[in-house]
Amino acid sequence: MKSNGEQLNIPYSKNRKFYRAKKNLFLNWQLYVFLLPALTYFFIIHYIPMYGVQIAFKDFIATKGILGSPWTGFDHFERFFNSYYFWRLLKNTLAINFYQLLLFPLPIIFALMLNELRNGAFKKWSQTLTYAPHFISVVVLVGMLVAFLDPLTGLVNNAIVALGGESVPFLTSPEWFRHIYVWSGEWQALGWGTIIYLAALAGVNPELHEAAKVDGATRMQRILRINLPSILPTVVILFILDIGKFMSIGFEKVLLMQNSLNSETSDIIQTFVYETGLLEGQYSFAAAIGLFDSIINIILLVIVNQIARKTSENSLW
């Protein structure tokens, strides 16, 4: 009888959940209307093109189309893994991403510092100064790097020569490429990351700080024991999102900074996909490399999300 009773309760439970979902949709239909453009965008731009992923397993011929092209299985993947440039592309991609990951705490530290400022005017000026580079396009940013780092007319090299040093060819030196790429990107993104953490710090209850002051806590102790734990959920979520795009580097900036002299460290997976796919017309081979890159990102995202959920109880899902 117990099993029969449980079976009889299942349809009722499902109907009740369906009724609640229907009621929620009816009461909040305006919110779902606002959500519709975003869902439409992701469906059209990101989900429908996934149909074309199958060309990674085919020898794609444009005249025959995706369905008419012959299957090759994992031939393109094997060709990439066995190629002489595979390890160089992988090493350069991982090196730049690890470098960027090491600088992940900088916006957190800067936000905690700005939050402690008592001079309102200076605080706003600092926020504006650090946030302004976020609006600079990649092309303009690289143009600024070229102008500032030029061996003959660049401001940086002129300063080095004026101090008694020798001119340094920054943009044509392989050993300087990663430093320039990562730190210029951090300069551009620092303000945006800081604003996110400042918004999280704004939600900290002031009574916690008042109580800590009464107990004799120093400013540093209040930062470590109150502010930092309060923004920890935001930190975890942003860290997971960064890991989710760990293997993906914006190839536009790398491509603009790349030249034959610094290719030893500037060749990455994304630029190789661009060159083989669009410039050389090897669509299936480029699709296979891009799919490999995406699969690694998905695996890392799932793993880090699971670790975060078990250790801090904060996760994307």
N, C-alpha and C positions, 0 to 999 in steps of 0.2 A: 504493500500500500504506500509505503514511503516513496518508492521509486516512481509509482504512478502519480503521486501527488507532486513530486518534483517535475515530472514531465508536463503535468497540467499547469504548473506555474510558469513554465518557460514561455509559452505564447503570450501570457498576460504580461510578463516582464518585458518582452520585446515590444508589445503594443504600447506599453507605458513609456518606454524610451522613445519610440517613434512619435508618440503624442507630444512628449516634452520637446523633442527636436522640432516638430512642426509648429508648436506654439512659440518657441523661441524664434524661429524663422519669421513667423507672422508679426511678433511684437517688435523685432529689431530689423525689419526688412530694409530700412534706410541704410544701416551699417553694411549690410551685405551688398547693397547697390554700390556703395563707395568701394567695396572690396573687389567688385566685378572687374574694373579695368586692370587691376594688378594681376588678377587670376587669368584674364584674357591674354595679357602680355606674356606671362610665363608660359602659358599653354602654347601660344603661337610661336614665340621666339625660342623657347627652350625645350619644349616637349615634342612638338611636331617634328623638328629637325632630327630628333633621336632616331627616326626611321632610317635616316641615311647612314647611321653608324655601321650598318651591315656591309658597307663598301670596304671596311677595314678587313673583311674576310673574303673579299672578291677582287678580281682584276678588273677594276672599273673601266668601262669603255663608254664614253659619253654618247656615242651613236646608238648603243644598245640599251642605255639606261641602267638603273640600279638592278631591276629584276632580270634583265637580259644578260648582265655581265656574269662571267663564269666564276664559280667559287674557287678559292685558293686555300681556304682554311687558315692556318696560323703561319703561312709562309712569310707574310710581311712582318710579323712580330719576330720570327726567327731571323729574318734578314737584318732587322734593327739590332737585336740582341747580339748577333755575331759580327756586326760591323766594327771597324776599327775606331770609329768616332763615338760609339755608344758610351764608353766609360768616361770620355772627356765631357760629353754633354751632361751625363748624369752627375759627374763630380762638380761641374760648374753650377748646375742648377741647385744641387744640394748645398754647396758652399754659400751661395748668395742667400738662400732661404734660411740657413742656420745663422748666418750673420744678421739677417733682419730679425730673427727670433730672439737673438741675444739682446736686441735693443727694445724688445717688447715692454719692459718695465719703465722706460723713459717717460711716456705720457702719464703713467700713474704717479711717478715721483714728481713730475712737473705740476700735475693737478693738485697733489697734496701740498706742494709749496705755495701755489697760488691761493689755495684755500685758507692758508694761514696769514695771508697779507691783510693788514688792517687799513692800508691806504687805498681807498676805493678807486681813485683816479688812476693810480699806478697799476692797480690790478686790471682795470679795464683796458688800459693802454697795452699791457703785457699780453692780454688775451687777443686783442686785435692784431698786434704785431706778429704773434705766432700763428694766428688763424688765417691771415691774409694769403700766405703761400699756397693754401689749399685750393685757391681759385686760379692758380697759374696752370696753364695747359702744359702737357708733356713737351710739346714742341718748343714752347717759350722757355721752359726750364732747361732743356738741353742747350738751347741757344745761349742762355745765360752762362751755363757751364763752359761752353766753347769760348765765350767772350772773356770770362774771368780767368780761365786756365790756359789761354793761348801762350805758347812759349815766348813769343816776341812782344805782344801788346797786352797780354792779360794782366789784370790788376794783381793777382796773386804772385805771378812770376816777377813782376816789377818790384813788388815789396820784398821778395826773396833776394833779388839782385841788389836792391838798395841796402839790405842788411848784410851784404857781403857774400851771399850764397850764389849758386849757379842755377840757371833756368832749368826747370823740370818739365819734360813733355808728359804731363799728366794723362791726357786723353789717348796717347799712343803707347802708354806703358802698361803691359798686362798686370803688373803688380799693383797698379793704382786703380784699376777699373772697378773692382768690387767695393773699395772704400768710397770712391766717388759716387757710385750707383746707390749704395745703401744709405750713406749719410745725407745725400741730397734728397733721397726719398723720405728719410726720417725728418729732415727739416721741413719738407712740404706737408707731411701728415701729422706732425706733432700737435699742432693746434686743434685739429679735428678730434684726435683721440683725447686730448685734454678736456675738451668741452663735454664729451660723454662722461668722463669721470667726475667732472665738476657738477654735472647734473645729478649724478648719483650721490655725491657728497652733500648736495643741497637737501637731500632727504634725511640726513642724520638728525636725530632728535637733539636739540640744544641742551635739554635737561640732562642728558648723559654727560656732557662736558661740564655743566655746572656741578653735578654731583662728583665728578672726578676731581675738579678743582678743590672742592671742600675736603676731599680725602687726601689732598696734597699731591696729586699726580702732576708731573711736569708736562710741558707741551709735547715733547717727543713721546712720552708714555701715552698721552691721549691720542696722538696720531696712530701709534701702533696698536693700541687696545680698543679704540673706538672707530676712528675713520677708516682704517684699513679693513677691519672685518666687515664694516658696513657696505663697502664697495666690492667686497670679494665676489658676490654673485655676478656682478657686471664684469669683473676681471675674468672670471672663469668662462663666461659666455663668449666674450671677445677673443679669448685665447683659443677656444674651440673653433671659432670661425676662422681664425688665422691658420690654424692647423689644417682646416678643411681646404684651404687653397695653398698648402705648403709647397706643392710641386708646380704651382702656377705663378709665373712671373710675368708682369705686363711686358710683352715683347716689344711694344712700341718704343719705350724708353731705351731698352737694350739695343734695338735695331738702330735708333738714331745715334747712340753713343758708340756703336760698333764700327771697327775698321779692320783692315788686314793686319795691322800691327798689334792690336790688343785681342785678336780673336782667340788666342790661347786660353783666356779666362772669360771672354764675353760670349762664346758659343754656348747656348743653352737649348733646351728641348723646344721651347716655344719658337725661337727664331729658326731652328732647323725645320720645324713643321711648316712655317711660313715659306721658307725657301724651297723645300721639296714639293709642297702642295701647290702654292700659287705661282711660283716662278718657274719651276721645272715641270709642273703638271702631273706629278706622281700622286694623284689624289688618294688612292687606296693606301699607299705606303704612309702618307702623311696622316690619314685617318687612323691608321693602326697606332702610330706613335702618339697621337692625341688621345686615343682611347686608353692606352697604357698609362698616360699621365693622369687622366681622370680617375681611373680605377685606383691608383695609388692614393689620390686625394680622398676618395670615398672610404677606403680602408682606414686611413689615418684618422679621418673624422669620426668614424664609428668607434674605433679603439679609444681615442682620447675622450669622447663623450661618455663611454662606459666607465672609464677610469674616474672621470670627474663626478659622475653620478654616485659612484661607490665611496669616493673619498670625501667629497664636499657636499653631496646631495644637491648640487646645482648642475644642470645639463640642458641641452637643447630639447631632448625628449626623454 
